[in-house]
Protein backbone atom coordinates (compact mmCIF):
# COMPACT_ATOMS: atom_id res chain seq x y z
CA UNK A 1 0.00 0.00 0.00
CA UNK A 2 3.07 2.21 0.26
CA UNK A 3 3.90 3.33 -3.25
CA UNK A 4 6.54 5.69 -4.57
CA UNK A 5 7.79 6.50 -1.06
CA UNK A 6 4.55 8.20 -0.14
CA UNK A 7 2.43 7.42 2.89
CA UNK A 8 -1.10 6.30 2.13
CA UNK A 9 -4.02 7.68 4.15
CA UNK A 10 -7.32 5.81 4.46
CA UNK A 11 -10.48 6.83 6.28
CA UNK A 12 -11.89 3.95 8.33
CA UNK A 13 -14.58 3.31 10.95
CA UNK A 14 -14.08 1.05 13.97
CA UNK A 15 -17.20 -0.26 15.70
CA UNK A 16 -16.75 -0.49 19.48
CA UNK A 17 -19.95 -1.59 21.17
CA UNK A 18 -22.55 0.99 20.15
CA UNK A 19 -19.91 3.57 19.22
CA UNK A 20 -18.46 4.22 15.76
CA UNK A 21 -14.90 5.55 15.95
CA UNK A 22 -13.80 7.20 12.70
CA UNK A 23 -10.04 7.17 12.23
CA UNK A 24 -7.33 7.83 9.67
CA UNK A 25 -5.16 4.84 8.84
CA UNK A 26 -1.62 5.73 7.78
CA UNK A 27 0.92 3.26 6.42
CA UNK A 28 4.52 3.95 7.46
CA UNK A 29 7.91 2.28 7.43
CA UNK A 30 7.68 1.22 11.07
CA UNK A 31 7.54 -1.95 13.14
CA UNK A 32 4.55 -1.41 15.42
CA UNK A 33 1.15 0.26 15.47
CA UNK A 34 0.94 3.77 16.89
CA UNK A 35 -2.37 5.31 17.95
CA UNK A 36 -2.90 9.04 18.39
CA UNK A 37 -5.96 10.94 19.63
CA UNK A 38 -5.76 14.64 18.81
CA UNK A 39 -7.40 17.61 20.61
CA UNK A 40 -9.96 17.93 17.78
CA UNK A 41 -11.05 14.34 18.68
CA UNK A 42 -9.58 12.91 15.47
CA UNK A 43 -7.93 9.49 15.66
CA UNK A 44 -4.84 8.47 13.70
CA UNK A 45 -3.52 4.91 13.49
CA UNK A 46 0.04 4.66 12.17
CA UNK A 47 0.60 1.10 11.02
CA UNK A 48 3.48 -0.87 9.47
CA UNK A 49 3.24 -1.22 5.70
CA UNK A 50 2.93 -5.01 5.95
CA UNK A 51 0.34 -5.17 8.76
CA UNK A 52 -2.98 -6.74 7.80
CA UNK A 53 -6.18 -4.75 8.21
CA UNK A 54 -7.57 -7.42 10.54
CA UNK A 55 -4.50 -7.16 12.79
CA UNK A 56 -4.76 -3.36 12.88
CA UNK A 57 -8.44 -3.43 13.79
CA UNK A 58 -7.81 -6.06 16.45
CA UNK A 59 -5.19 -3.90 18.14
CA UNK A 60 -7.39 -0.82 17.85
CA UNK A 61 -10.24 -2.67 19.55
CA UNK A 62 -7.92 -3.53 22.44
CA UNK A 63 -7.18 0.18 22.84
CA UNK A 64 -10.73 1.38 22.11
CA UNK A 65 -11.53 2.07 25.75
CA UNK A 66 -8.42 4.28 26.04
CA UNK A 67 -9.31 6.04 22.76
CA UNK A 68 -12.80 6.90 24.03
CA UNK A 69 -11.38 8.20 27.33
CA UNK A 70 -8.93 10.42 25.44
CA UNK A 71 -11.73 11.82 23.29
CA UNK A 72 -13.83 12.50 26.38
CA UNK A 73 -10.89 14.34 27.96
CA UNK A 74 -10.30 16.57 24.92
CA UNK A 75 -14.01 17.13 24.37
CA UNK A 76 -14.27 19.25 27.52
CA UNK A 77 -12.00 21.85 25.91
CA UNK A 78 -13.93 22.12 22.64
CA UNK A 79 -16.20 25.14 22.04
CA UNK A 80 -19.76 24.31 22.96
CA UNK A 81 -22.58 24.77 20.47
CA UNK A 82 -26.19 25.12 21.57
CA UNK A 83 -27.84 21.74 21.80
CA UNK A 84 -31.41 21.05 20.81
CA UNK A 85 -33.67 20.73 23.82
CA UNK A 86 -36.67 19.64 21.69
CA UNK A 87 -39.06 22.31 22.90
CA UNK A 88 -41.56 24.08 20.64
CA UNK A 89 -40.08 27.08 18.87
CA UNK A 90 -36.66 25.58 18.15
CA UNK A 91 -35.30 25.61 14.61
CA UNK A 92 -34.63 22.27 12.95
CA UNK A 93 -33.55 21.54 9.38
CA UNK A 94 -34.66 19.25 6.59
CA UNK A 95 -32.87 19.25 3.20
CA UNK A 96 -31.28 22.57 4.03
CA UNK A 97 -34.51 24.39 4.90
CA UNK A 98 -35.35 25.58 8.40
CA UNK A 99 -38.53 24.53 10.17
CA UNK A 100 -39.98 25.49 13.54
CA UNK A 101 -40.54 22.61 15.90
CA UNK A 102 -44.11 22.39 17.19
CA UNK A 103 -44.84 19.76 19.83
CA UNK A 104 -48.53 19.23 20.53
CA UNK A 105 -50.79 16.88 22.47
CA UNK A 106 -52.82 14.43 20.40
CA UNK A 107 -54.03 10.86 20.19
CA UNK A 108 -51.58 9.95 17.42
CA UNK A 109 -47.79 9.56 17.48
CA UNK A 110 -46.75 11.36 14.32
CA UNK A 111 -44.32 13.84 12.79
CA UNK A 112 -45.57 15.98 9.90
CA UNK A 113 -44.13 18.82 7.91
CA UNK A 114 -46.61 21.62 7.24
CA UNK A 115 -46.52 25.40 6.75
CA UNK A 116 -42.87 25.76 7.67
CA UNK A 117 -43.22 23.68 10.84
CA UNK A 118 -42.35 20.20 12.00
CA UNK A 119 -45.41 19.10 13.96
CA UNK A 120 -44.73 16.38 16.51
CA UNK A 121 -47.91 14.92 17.97
CA UNK A 122 -48.04 12.60 20.97
CA UNK A 123 -50.32 12.03 23.99
CA UNK A 124 -47.40 13.24 26.14
CA UNK A 125 -45.03 15.27 23.95
CA UNK A 126 -42.21 15.62 26.48
CA UNK A 127 -38.80 16.73 25.12
CA UNK A 128 -37.42 13.17 25.32
CA UNK A 129 -40.41 11.71 23.47
CA UNK A 130 -40.30 14.52 20.91
CA UNK A 131 -36.61 13.81 20.33
CA UNK A 132 -37.26 10.10 19.82
CA UNK A 133 -40.11 10.67 17.36
CA UNK A 134 -38.21 13.32 15.41
CA UNK A 135 -34.99 11.26 15.31
CA UNK A 136 -36.91 8.24 13.96
CA UNK A 137 -38.64 10.45 11.40
CA UNK A 138 -35.32 11.82 10.17
CA UNK A 139 -33.86 8.32 9.95
CA UNK A 140 -36.77 6.96 7.93
CA UNK A 141 -36.57 9.83 5.45
CA UNK A 142 -32.78 9.53 5.28
CA UNK A 143 -32.91 5.79 4.63
CA UNK A 144 -35.30 6.15 1.70
CA UNK A 145 -33.64 9.20 0.14
CA UNK A 146 -30.07 7.93 0.54
CA UNK A 147 -30.95 4.62 -1.11
CA UNK A 148 -32.42 6.44 -4.12
CA UNK A 149 -29.55 8.89 -4.40
CA UNK A 150 -27.01 6.11 -4.03
CA UNK A 151 -28.53 4.23 -6.98
CA UNK A 152 -28.50 7.35 -9.16
CA UNK A 153 -24.95 8.37 -8.29
CA UNK A 154 -23.49 4.88 -8.56
CA UNK A 155 -24.56 4.82 -12.21
CA UNK A 156 -22.19 7.74 -12.80
CA UNK A 157 -19.31 5.34 -12.08
CA UNK A 158 -20.32 2.64 -14.60
CA UNK A 159 -17.20 3.14 -16.72
CA UNK A 160 -15.04 2.08 -13.78
CA UNK A 161 -16.77 -1.33 -13.59
CA UNK A 162 -16.91 -1.26 -9.81
CA UNK A 163 -18.56 -3.91 -7.70
CA UNK A 164 -21.56 -2.30 -6.10
CA UNK A 165 -20.66 -1.45 -2.50
CA UNK A 166 -22.84 -2.03 0.52
CA UNK A 167 -24.60 1.05 1.84
CA UNK A 168 -25.13 1.57 5.57
CA UNK A 169 -26.97 4.40 7.31
CA UNK A 170 -25.16 4.91 10.58
CA UNK A 171 -24.66 7.76 13.00
CA UNK A 172 -21.09 9.03 13.21
CA UNK A 173 -19.93 11.65 15.65
CA UNK A 174 -17.54 13.56 13.41
CA UNK A 175 -18.19 12.45 9.82
CA UNK A 176 -20.89 12.86 7.20
CA UNK A 177 -19.76 9.70 5.44
CA UNK A 178 -17.01 7.11 5.19
CA UNK A 179 -15.73 4.34 2.93
CA UNK A 180 -14.10 1.34 4.58
CA UNK A 181 -11.30 -0.83 3.21
CA UNK A 182 -13.95 -3.51 2.61
CA UNK A 183 -15.87 -1.15 0.31
CA UNK A 184 -18.70 -0.40 2.73
CA UNK A 185 -20.04 3.13 2.34
CA UNK A 186 -21.59 4.63 5.44
CA UNK A 187 -23.73 7.75 5.47
CA UNK A 188 -24.71 9.74 8.54
CA UNK A 189 -28.51 10.14 8.77
CA UNK A 190 -27.88 13.73 9.90
CA UNK A 191 -27.11 14.44 6.22
CA UNK A 192 -30.87 14.58 5.63
CA UNK A 193 -30.79 17.99 7.30
CA UNK A 194 -28.46 19.42 4.62
CA UNK A 195 -29.35 20.55 1.07
CA UNK A 196 -30.06 17.74 -1.38
CA UNK A 197 -26.99 18.48 -3.59
CA UNK A 198 -24.78 18.18 -0.49
CA UNK A 199 -26.02 14.61 -0.01
CA UNK A 200 -24.99 13.86 -3.60
CA UNK A 201 -21.58 15.39 -2.88
CA UNK A 202 -20.95 13.12 0.11
CA UNK A 203 -22.07 10.02 -1.80
CA UNK A 204 -19.89 10.83 -4.81
CA UNK A 205 -16.97 11.68 -2.52
CA UNK A 206 -17.19 8.25 -0.88
CA UNK A 207 -17.67 6.46 -4.21
CA UNK A 208 -14.48 8.11 -5.46
CA UNK A 209 -12.67 6.45 -2.56
CA UNK A 210 -13.42 3.07 -4.13
CA UNK A 211 -11.03 4.11 -6.90
CA UNK A 212 -8.65 6.44 -5.04
CA UNK A 213 -8.64 5.41 -1.35
CA UNK A 214 -6.58 8.34 -0.09
CA UNK A 215 -7.03 12.09 -0.38
CA UNK A 216 -4.35 12.42 -3.05
CA UNK A 217 -4.13 14.80 -5.98
CA UNK A 218 -5.57 12.00 -8.13
CA UNK A 219 -8.53 11.67 -5.78
CA UNK A 220 -9.48 15.33 -6.07
CA UNK A 221 -9.01 15.27 -9.84
CA UNK A 222 -11.41 12.32 -10.01
CA UNK A 223 -13.86 14.04 -7.67
CA UNK A 224 -13.82 17.16 -9.83
CA UNK A 225 -14.46 15.13 -12.98
CA UNK A 226 -17.40 13.38 -11.33
CA UNK A 227 -18.72 16.53 -9.65
CA UNK A 228 -17.26 19.77 -11.09
CA UNK A 229 -18.89 21.99 -8.44
CA UNK A 230 -17.81 19.86 -5.47
CA UNK A 231 -15.94 22.73 -3.80
CA UNK A 232 -19.08 24.87 -3.74
CA UNK A 233 -21.10 22.00 -2.27
CA UNK A 234 -18.37 21.25 0.27
CA UNK A 235 -18.60 24.88 1.40
CA UNK A 236 -22.37 24.64 1.78
CA UNK A 237 -22.05 21.44 3.78
CA UNK A 238 -19.55 23.01 6.18
CA UNK A 239 -22.24 25.46 7.31
CA UNK A 240 -24.15 22.57 8.85
CA UNK A 241 -22.72 21.24 12.10
CA UNK A 242 -22.85 17.62 13.17
C-alpha positions, 0 to 999 in steps of 0.5 A: 500500500506504500507506493513511490515512497509516499504514505497512504491515508485511508479513512476507516470506521471502527465499531466499538460496542454501540460507538463508531470511531472514525479514524485515519489509517496511515501506512509507514515504514515502522515496526509497530502500530501507533495510535494518536488521539488529537485535541480535535477528537480525530484518531490516527492509526500509524501502522506498518506497511505489511500489517494486515487490516484485521491485525490493525483493527484487532489492536485498535479494539484492544485500545478502544476504551483508552481512545474513548477516554482520550476523546472525552478528555479533549471534548471538555475543551472544545467550544460548545454549540447550543444543543437542541432541547426539543421544545416548541419554537426551536429551529430544525432543518430538513434538506437545508430548509429551516422549520420550527418545531411544534410539539402538541398533544394528540391521540396519534404519534406522528411527525408531519411537515406543514406550513414551515413547521415540523409538527410532533404529535403525541399524547405526552409530547415531552422533550425526550419523546419529541426527540425520539419521534423526530430522530426516527422520522429523520432516519426513515426519510434519510434511509429512503432518500439515501438509497435512491440517491445512491442508486443514481450516483453509482450509475455515474461510475459505470465506466469504472466497472466497480462492484456495487458497494454495501450502503449503511446508514449509521450515526457518526460523531464527526463524519458525514460519510465514510468508505471502509477498506472492505468497500462499505459506504456509510452515510450519517442520517444527519445528512438529511438535514443538509441541502439535497446536492450536499447529499450527492456530494458526500455520496460521490466523494465516498464512491471516489474512494473506491477508486482512489482510497486516499485524499491524493491529488488523483482523488481530487481530480477524479472528484472534480471530474465526477462533480465539477462543483464539489468545492461549492457544495463542500462549502455549503455542507460546512455550514451545517454542524454535526 
